[in-house]
Amino acid sequence: MSLTRELNKKQSPFRQLVEGCAPALAIAGGRSPEGQRVAERLGFYDLVKARVLAPLPDGVSDARRHSPTVGMAFDIRTRMMLGEFEPRRSASAMGMDVFNHLLAPLLPNGQHISDVLGDAFLEAERLTKDGDDVDQDYASIVFAWCESLYRAGVRAIRSSLGERLSAARNVDEVYDSIPPLMLEDIARLRIVNQRQIKHWRLRMRHGAFFISNPSFSGDFLVGGADGDWFIDDTLFDFKVVDKISAPWVRKVLMQLLGYLILDLDNDYQAKCIGVWLPRQATVRTWDIEEILGNDAGEALAKARRDVLGLPMKRMGMIA
């Protein structure tokens, strides 16, 4: 994601703008006494101490390969449980389009992969409607594979995913190739977070606003940015991680603040930001005033004006 890239670069004009908008947050969790006080006030250390209720399954030997797919799949699985996942209007469907039109023609076995993955997508769509919990766990991983083609393009197909799809002769073999430890992990996450998901579902039944993968009017300024979801007036980020540090929490909140700045016209009317940590079955939200102070509205408005004046070439844009 381009927003993440900008925030990871110390000299990025956008990162400097976000830090200037929230100077206290910018030092929170650092080594200075003031940074530690800010982190304490914002509850960072409570998150650091949160107990892991859904740990990585025993036997996962390469978390760097396992965790991104599980994180993406559980995002999708949660939206299924909320009744808000529409396969043909999802990033998974866009991943299929990217592969079929841009990548498949470049690969010697591109048509074969297109056929077996397309059939797997259709089966996952059926399971989303008619399957039980375990069926939908399977479907979420297939959808995550498709979404990875949208997010990572050719890098995804050059990974173990490409090998798996090349070897599969039909849709059954695609599903049989899903690693059992991924299914176990999704099931654990689903079970320990049932209460939270049920709470959100009830709020939505009573009229709470929900939108997944919200886009922002200013995302072109950083080459693209889409959040995880809004529930009512809270923008949530979703992180399937087992280790948490105060600097990491700061980084997540800076990303959420970056999204709000890119909501140039305040279309979403956000009043809070929040983090959901499924491995810990923990949710924490902050009022914007907690992050930016009593003049939060004016601080955000100024940042939204100022972002339009940033030097675009330095942010990877074409002048």
N, C-alpha and C positions, 0 to 999 in steps of 0.2 A: 504494500500500500504506500502510495506516495506521501501521504501525511506522515506516516511513521518514519519514512526516510528523512523527511525534513526535520522532524523532531530529534532524530538521532544525530544530526549534524550540528556540532556546536556553533558553527559560523553561519548557520541558516538564518536568513532574515526572519522567516516565519517563527522559528524557535525563539529567537530573541524577542519577537513581538509577544509571544505567549508568555514568556518569562516576565516581560515588562508589565503585562496585564495582571499577573499574579506573582508578585515578587516574594511573598511569604511562601507560597507553594513551591516556588523554584528552588528554595533552600531546604524544604522540609525533608527530614530523614537524612540530612547530611551529618557531618561530624561535628559541626559547630554546636555549642549549647543552644543557640537560637533555633537552628534547624531541628534539633531534637525536641525542643519545646513545641514548635509548630506541628511536628509529626505526632507528638503526644496529644495535642489539642484536637487534631483531626482524626484521631483514632487509628493511626497507622499501626501502632504496636499491638492493638487488639487483633488486627488482621494477621499480623506476623505470628501471633500466638495461637491462632485458630487451629483446632485439631483436624487432621486429615481424616475424613470419614470414608472416602472412596479412593484408597491409594492405588497406584499402578499395580496391576496384577503381577504376582510372582511369575517370573519367566520372561518378562519383557527385557530383552537384551539391548535394544537400541531405542531408547526413549525419543531420540530426535526424529526417527522415522514414525514411530508409533503415535506420539502425542499430537502432532498437527492434524493427522487424519481423524483421530478420536475427538479432538476439540471441534473440528468442523462438523463431524457427524453428530455430536451431541447438541450442537447448536441447531442443526436440522431436526434432530429427534425431539428437542424441546418444542420447536414450532409445530411439529406434528401433534404433540400432546396438548398444545394450546389451540389446536384447530386452525392454525394460521400458515400452514405450509402448502403452497400450491406449486407442484412440481414444474408445470409448464410455464410458470411465471417466475422461476427461481434462477439463481446464479448457476445451478446445476444444469438447467436447460440451456443457458447461455454457454456453458462449457461444452455441451454437445455441439452447439452451433459452431463454436470456435474450432473444435476438432474437425468436424465434418467439412467445413468450408476452407479452413486455413492450414490445418496440420495434416489431415489424411492424405491430400494430394502429394505431399512431400515425402511420405513414408512408403517403403516398398510393401508393407503389410497394412497400410492405412485403411483400406476398405474392409479388411477382416476385423480390425479393431473397431471400426465404426459400426459394423454389423453386430458384433457380440455386445458391445457396450450399449448400443441403441436398444437391443433386446433387453438388456439388464435394466436400463432406465424404465422401459415400459413395464417390466415386472415389478420394479420398485414402486412405480406409480400405482399399480394394482394393489400392492401390499399396503400402501399408505391408506387406501380406502377400506380394504377388506381384511387385512392381516391382523394377527394378534400382536402382543407386545414384542415378542421375539422376532416375528416377521418384520416388524417395523424397525427393529434394531438393525437387521440385515439391510433393509432398504436405506436407512440413513447413511450407512457406509458406502453403498453404491452411489447415492447422491453426492456424498462428499468427494468421491473419486471424480465424478463429473465436474463438480465445482472447482476442483483443483486444476482442471484443464483451463477453466476460465481465469483463475487466479495466477497460475504459474505457466500456462502454455506448454511449450515444448519441454521445459524442465520437468514437468510432471510426467510426461510420456517417456522421458529418458530415465526415470526412476524405476523402482521395483514394480510400480503400477503398469508401466509399459510391458515389462517382462510377463507379468501376470495375464494381461489382456492378450498378448501375443500367443501365449501358451493355451489359452482357453479356446476350446473348439465350439462351444455353444454357451447359452445363457446359464445352464446348470453348472457348468464348470467355472463360470465367473463367480457365482455365489459360493460354490464349494471352495474357491480360493481365498475367501475372506478369512483372515487370521482369527482363530478362536479367541485369542487374547484380546483382540479388539472388541469382539462381541461381548466378552466377559466384562470389559471395562465400561462399555456403553450401558450394559445392564446394571452394573453397580451405580453408576452415576444417575441413571434413571430412578433407581429405587431410593437412594438417599436424598434425592431432591424432589420426591413426589409431593411433599407438603407445600414447598415453595411454589411449584408449578400449579398445584391445585389452587393456591391463594391467588395467583395471577389470573388463572382461568375464571375464577369466581368474580374477580374485579372486572374482567372483560365482559362477563355476562351481565353485569350491572352497569355497563356503559363505558368502562374505561377505554380510552383511546389506545390503540396498539398499532405500531408499524415496525416491520423488520427491515433491516438493512437500509435505514433512511439515508437518502442522499442530501447534499447541502448545496445551496445555490452558489457558494464560493469555492466548490471543490476544484474547479478548473484552475484556481490559483496555485494549487500544489500538485496538479496533475492527477487528481482523483482522491476521493475520500468517502467511505460509506461506513456508518456506525453499525452497531449490532441491533439494538432496538430501542424504541420509545415505549414506555407504558405511562399513560397520562402525561404528566409534565416532567418525567424523569428519563434522561438518556442513560441507558445501561451499557456497560462494557462487560463482556463475558469472557472469563479467563479460566481454562482448565489447566491449573498448575498445582504442583504439590509443594513447592518451596516459595515462600513469600518473604520479601525484605522491604524495609521502609523506603529505600530508593526506588524499588520496583513499583510500589503503590503510587509514589509521586509521579513516576513516568506514566502510569495508567491515567491518573487524573489530568496530567498535562495533555494527554491525547484527547480525553473527553472535552477538556476546555478548548482544544484546537478545533474540534467539531463545532462547538457552539459559536466560536468566532466565525467559522465558515458559513454559518447560518445567517447570511448577511442581512436578511430582512426580518430576522426573528420569526420565521414561519412557524416554528414548532413551539414557540412560547415556553421554552424550557425554564423550569425553576429549580431543578435538582439534577445532580449527576449521581450515578450509582455503579457499583461493581458487584457482579455476581461471581462467586467462586464455587463452582459445583463440587470440586473435590472436598472442600470444607463444608459444603452445604450452607454457605454463608452469604448474606447480602448486606451491603452497607451503602447508605445513601448520604449525600451531603447537600444541603441548601447551597445555592450559588453564593449567597452572602457569607457562608462559612469559608468559602474559598477566596472570594474577592473583597469581602468587607461590606459595610453598609451601603456603599455606593456601587454595588455590583452592576446594576443596570447601566449606569453611565460608563463604568469601566469596560463593559462588553460592547456598548455602542461605540465607544472610542476605538476599541480594537478592531471592530468591524469596518470602521471608516479607514483606519490606518492600514489595514491589510491590503486595501485596494491600491495603495501607493508604494507597496514593496517592489524592489527591483526584480522583475520577472525573470530575467536571464539567469540570475543567481539562484532562482528556485526551479530551474530546469524548464522554463517556459520559453516559447518562441515569441520574440518581440513583434 
